[in-house]
Amino acid sequence: MNEQMNDEGRTVRIIGAGPTGALLAILLQRRRYTVELYESRPDPRTGAAESGRSINLALADRGIHALQMAGVFPDIERLLLPMRGRLIHHLDGGTSLQPYGQRPNELIYSISRQHLNQALLDVAARQPGVTVHFEHRFEGAEFDEGTALIRDLRQDRLLSIPMQPLLAADGAGSWVRRRMSSLHFIDADETDLEHGYKELSIPADAAGRHRMARDALHIWPRGNYMLIALPNEDGSFTATLFLAKRGGMSFDSLTEPVAIEEFLARSFPDACALMPNRVAEFQNHPVGFLGTVSASPWAHEGMAALIGDSAHAIVPFHGQGMNCCFEDCMEFDACMSRHTSWEGVFAEFGAMRKPDTDAIAAMALDNYLEMRERVADPKFQLQQSLSLELERRFPQRFIPRYSMVMFHHEIPYRTALERGAIQTELLAGLTADPVTTLAQVDFEHAEREIHSRLAPLP
Ligand SMILES: Cc1cc2nc3c(=O)[nH]c(=O)nc-3n(C[C@H](O)[C@H](O)[C@H](O)COP(=O)(O)OP(=O)(O)OC[C@H]3O[C@@H](n4cnc5c(N)ncnc54)[C@H](O)[C@@H]3O)c2cc1C
């Protein structure tokens, strides 16, 4: 290591103690850095759950692998609720389960955002050399002087702290990113989705049990909008309604209780029976923002770098945002072992990681269409079954794209995107009319195509 990382650089400042900032602090401490973590919110371990952000999250293989590598998975494991597939709720009240994968370990897990944050912060805060400053907000940076301005919100005092390096893990609305962009150090783009989201709740039954299957992610796909529900440990589900923000049928237009009730009852009759507070929650809960953040480069010299959502927030439809952030932390850590200066670490991290985060951003947007529209389409369902069958027959060459993303951390996102595009073409060809069942698929042709177009996976 050179002087920069050894001497002045021995203290690292991180902005934001969300999942990215907390895991990064743990990894830096393992490399014997002193870590100062600044978080604008109060300590989540002492207060009620934050409102306005998703209550629970899906954790999958990439996130789990990163937590295992960082040695913190034992602190998280007990918080996980396994989900083995999508349980589709059709408009006529019927349901069908679409398994996520076909091996016993191909599951994803529901976890409370608050409990996960608390657990990670607990681990971070008990490391010697890690200090978490809650209610300290980043408000600006003087790059010429190499200082950042942090407001101590409890005492309303402005502090000036040295950067070099400053790691910005302050999420999708990153103030650090906006500052770097306003100074033209980086190009940054925030693309707002035309849809927003609102959380509703499905309480537990009188005995504290889940009122629907607890081992599934429930989806009510309705074309231009959808409802999903993930199980919580206390027997409840958190439901999330994704709907256009403006226009005919939208959060803007649905304001009157009668109209809200009519819309929910018509669109999700079985869910309504389980949501006694639906209209009040609809009226009182905020509409959450959904969007994609793209920035380039992610760093300014060896002084400041973006990581996690601040660099590449994505829409939540693949359940990968946080998983991707955890993977970022491991990639960043790996770059640290290969470089002797922060500038070198930042440059390699950005160059190596951005093609993957661009790929998952594209797949997350694509998954929105899949969840709200395609999952209910018989042709799509046939292609899903066929892709699992092709994986059984040719496991070295064909893995469904969803599985590559969710269950195979060893396959980079960019590879999943590239191979997924080829596989989509193959599936469309193999299920073209008049094929309507698996028995009608020409598997000899499938084998020839797969061998000519998909190289074996390492
Ligand atoms: C509706 C929804 C559902 C989602 N579902 C999933 C899912 O199922 N699976 C999944 O993997 N991902 C999911 N995500 C994405 C996931 O929430 C994010 O990818 C993840 O939280 C990003 O972590 P982060 O630490 O980078 O940013 P954040 O979680 O946003 O944390 C940033 C932290 O920085 C703090 N901060 C912000 N500004 C400042 C400042 N100026 N000064 C100091 N501190 C500051 C914030 O208070 C916060 O604590 C979902 C997101 C949404 C919106």
The ligand as a Gaussian input file, in Angstrom:
#p B3LYP/6-31G(d) Opt

LIG

0 1
 C      -40.240000      -0.058000      -2.602000
 C      -38.856000      -0.628000      -2.598000
 C      -38.698000      -1.993000      -2.454000
 C      -37.419000      -2.553000      -2.478000
 N      -37.299000      -3.900000      -2.374000
 C      -36.076000      -4.457000      -2.436000
 C      -35.926000      -5.867000      -2.325000
 O      -36.915000      -6.604000      -2.183000
 N      -34.685000      -6.406000      -2.392000
 C      -33.569000      -5.633000      -2.572000
 O      -32.459000      -6.172000      -2.659000
 N      -33.682000      -4.280000      -2.658000
 C      -34.887000      -3.675000      -2.593000
 N      -34.999000      -2.321000      -2.667000
 C      -33.786000      -1.520000      -2.858000
 C      -33.075000      -1.255000      -1.546000
 O      -33.958000      -0.639000      -0.652000
 C      -31.869000      -0.351000      -1.805000
 O      -31.106000      -0.849000      -2.877000
 C      -30.976000      -0.260000      -0.574000
 O      -31.702000       0.215000       0.526000
 C      -29.802000       0.681000      -0.864000
 O      -28.991000       0.748000       0.255000
 P      -28.071000       2.038000       0.470000
 O      -27.474000       1.851000       1.816000
 O      -27.177000       2.224000      -0.693000
 O      -29.082000       3.266000       0.468000
 P      -30.243000       3.581000       1.516000
 O      -30.872000       2.340000       1.999000
 O      -31.106000       4.600000       0.871000
 O      -29.468000       4.216000       2.735000
 C      -28.898000       5.499000       2.631000
 C      -28.700000       6.045000       4.034000
 O      -28.089000       7.341000       3.917000
 C      -28.739000       8.236000       4.786000
 N      -28.591000       9.587000       4.208000
 C      -29.202000      10.081000       3.121000
 N      -28.805000      11.351000       2.902000
 C      -27.916000      11.643000       3.882000
 C      -27.147000      12.803000       4.181000
 N      -27.231000      13.927000       3.447000
 N      -26.323000      12.768000       5.247000
 C      -26.223000      11.638000       6.019000
 N      -26.940000      10.522000       5.786000
 C      -27.767000      10.527000       4.712000
 C      -30.184000       7.761000       4.798000
 O      -30.866000       8.208000       5.955000
 C      -30.007000       6.248000       4.773000
 O      -29.909000       5.694000       6.061000
 C      -36.268000      -1.727000      -2.636000
 C      -36.431000      -0.339000      -2.750000
 C      -37.710000       0.207000      -2.736000
 C      -37.857000       1.694000      -2.887000

